[in-house]
Amino acid sequence: MIVAVRDTVLFPGTVFPVAIGREASVLAAQQALRQERPIGILMQRDVDKDEPGAVDMHRTGTIANILRYINAADGGHHLVVQGLQRFRVTEFVREKPILAARVQALDEPKVEGTEIEARTLALRQQAMEALQLLPQVPQPLIAAVQSTAEPGALADLVAAYLELSRDERQEVLETIDIGARIDKVARYLAKRIEVMRLSQEIGKRTKASLDERQREAILREQMASIQRELGEGEGRAQEVAELTRAIEAAKLPGEVDELARKELRRYERMPEGATEAGMVRTYLDWLIDLPWAEPEARPIDIAHAREVLDEDHFGLDKIKQRIIEFLAVRKLAPHGKAPILCFVGPPGVGKTSLGQSIARAMGRPFSHVSLGGVHDEAEIRGHRRTYIGAMPGNIIQALRKVKARDCVMMLDEIDKMGRGVQGDPSAAMLEVLDPEQNVAFRDNYLGVPFDLSRVVFLTTANMLDTIPGPLRDRMEIIQLAGYTENEKFEIARRYLVRRQLEANGLKAEQVELSDELLRRIIRDYTREAGVRNLEREIGRVLRHAAVRIAEVSATTLSLGPGDLDAILGPTRFENEAAMRTSTPGVATGLAWTPVGGDILFIEATNFPGKGSLILTGQLGDVMRESVQAAFSIVKHRAKELGIDEERLGKIDIHVHVPAGATPKDGPSAGVAMYTALVSLLTHRAVRSDTAMTGEISLRGLVLPVGGIKEKIIAADAAGLKRVMLPARNRRDYDDIPAEVRERLQFIWLERVEDAIAAALEPAEAAPRAAASG
C-alpha cells in the first residue's frame, strides 16, 4: 500500500510526522494499521495534483512503519512514521480506492576503505558547521550526527534534517551508491552553508540596526514620559509631524532640505522650555516659508505694459520708453542679466509708483524695501543665529512676505544708507545687485545660499553723490526731473483728486473742483518738484468740502479759486523776481537742490572801506571761491567795464545770498555772482525777467553745469521769461519739456561778456542809485 505525499521525502532511519488528508491515503494508512503491515511513502511529482495516479508518482520511496496514528480535532489525520528501507516500484497494481504497487526493496551497499572514511569525516564536519549556523538546534540532532558511523546513514540523516529542497532530497533518496550519495549531500550542504552564513551576517547587521532604532525609540519614549510628567511636550509629536509635512511641501533644494531635517531632529530632542528650541523652531519656520521653488514663467505683454504706464503716470515719455525697452529685453531673455534701473529725482515725482507700475505690467508681486537710515550691514545680510533675537536681512524678509522668488523689489532711498561700526551696508548691496553673485546670495541667518537672480531689482535715490562708485556702477541711472505747472495740473486732475475723494469718503458727483482752483493751488500754495504737497493741499480742500456736506447735508458742492483764501489761508508764494531785481547789485541765479530746481538771489552792496570782500548767507567753500573768482575778473576788467579802479580800493563789497539758514554750495552761481558785481559797480540793474546759471573761469569762460532741466522748470514756475545758460549745455536742451521751451527765451553764453550784454539794462534806462563810498 502506497501513501502519496506532496513534498515530504522520508529517509531510512529517520522519524517524521506526515499529514494525510486524501481519502486514498487515509484508507491505505488505516488498512496497514489493521494488518500490522508497513506502508510505502512515495512523493508525487506535481505538488498541485489533488488525485495523483501511477504516472504522477516518483518510482523510489521509503518503506516505513506507522508508529502513531492521530485523528485531529479539525478532522485531519496525522501519522508518525519511521523509515526502514528504500524501495523501487516495479509495477502499480491498483489506483482505487487505494494506491498499491509491487516494489523491490533496495539494500544498503556495504562499503569500506579510507576514501569513504575521509568523505564521511568531511561530511560530518560540514554538517556540524551547518548546525552551528542554525538557531536553537536540538542537542539530540547534534548527538545523532556525531554518533552515526555508517556513511550512508549519515548522508541520509544530513539530507533529512538540514534544509534542502524537495527535489534535492528526492535526488539523494534515489542515489544508491554510497560515495555518490555522500558527494551529492556534501555539495548541497556546502551551498546551504554559504547561504546560511550570508543570511547570518545580514541578520546581525539588521539586528544591530534594529537594536539602535529600538534603543532610540525607547529613549524617545522615556524622554516623552519625563516631559509629560513635567507638564512639557504637549503636542510636540503633532508639531514635529506638521513640520515634516511642511518641509516636504516646501520643495527645498538638496542642501537646504538636509539642513532642515537635521535641525528638525535637533528640535525634536530638545525640551520644550529650552531657549534654543524656540530659536530652532523660528529658523525652521523661515526655511519653510521662503519661496524656494522655481517660479512659473510669467508672460510679458508689451502693449499691456504701455497701457499700465500711461494709466498710472502722466508725461515721463522718455522714462516710459526706457521701461518698455527694459520689459522687452526681459520678455526676450527671461533668464538674462537685465540691468538694474535706478530712478533718481526729487521727492514726489513718482519713483516708487513707477516700480509698482512695472510690477503690474509684468504681472508680478511688488515688494518695497526702505534703505533710508540703514547703517548696519546685518540689515542686508542678516544676523548670525548665535545671537539672541537674530533675524534675516531685509532682502530675505521681503521675499518671505511677498512669497514669490520672481517679484519686483523696489530698494527705496538707496542714497541714504550710512556706514557705522557694524559695517558698510552699501558693500553688502554689491552682492545683492550683482547678477554674477546674487545667484547664491548667502544670508548670515539662513546660512545657505538663496537664488536672487529671478528678482527684478529697482532702486530709487534723490541724489547720486552719496551712492558709492562701485554700487552706482552696477545700476543704470534714469533721471526724473520735476514737473511743470501744466504737468502738475494734469496729474492733479487725473489722479490726485480721485485719490483724495476716495480717501475722504466723497464721490465725484458730490464735489467739483474747478481747473482754475487747481492751477492756483499749484501756483500760489505749493512750490516743489513733485506733487506730494499738492496732494496734501487738495486733501485739505476736500476735507473742508466734506465738513460742509456733512453739516448742511448738501448733495453737491462746487469750489473755485476764490474759495482758497478761506480754506488754505493767504497766498504762500508769490513772484518776487521783479521786486528783488529792481535795484543794481541783485541778480537771479538758478540752483539745483535734492528736491528739484530753485531760483537763487545774489545781492551785492558796497560801502566805504579798504577793498575787502565780505560773504554771507552760509556759503560753502566752492561758492565762496566762485565769488572771489568773479571779483577778480571784475577788478581785472574794471577799465573795460567802465569801473573806476581807484574806487575799488576805497570800498568794501558785501555779497549776500538770502535764506541764510540754508547751506549753499557749488560753482553754478558764478555767472550770477559776476553779473551782480558788475551791476552794482556800473549802476545798471539786471533785467527782472532773466535768470542765469553757469560756472566761470578766471579767463572769463562760462563753463557747463548740471541740473539744467530742473533749473529751467524752476525759472518757468517763478514766472521768468529769459534764461541764460552756458553754450556747452546745449546738449541738455532736448531734455527740457516742450511747453517750457515755448515760454522761455534761451541765451547761450560763451564768455562773461555775453552775460553782461544780455542781462543788464542799458545804462540810460537804468535807474540811478545813490553811490556809496
PyMOL commands that set and color helices and strands:
alter all, ss='L'
color gray80, all
select helices_A, chain A and resi 23-35+54-56+114-133+139-147+151-161+166-174+178-229+236-250+254-269+275-289+302-312+317-332+351-362+378-381+394-402+414-416+425-432+438-440+469-473+485-503+515-525+532-552+561-568+577-580+621-636+638-641+645-648+670-682+708-717+727-735+738-743+752-759
alter helices_A, ss='H'
color red, helices_A
select strands_A, chain A and resi 2-5+15-20+39-43+60-71+77-94+100-106+340-344+366-370+408-412+441-442+449-450+456-461+475-479+511-513+557-559+586-593+596-608+613-616+651-656+690-692+695-696+702-703+722-726+745-749
alter strands_A, ss='S'
color yellow, strands_A
deselect
rebuild
show_as cartoon
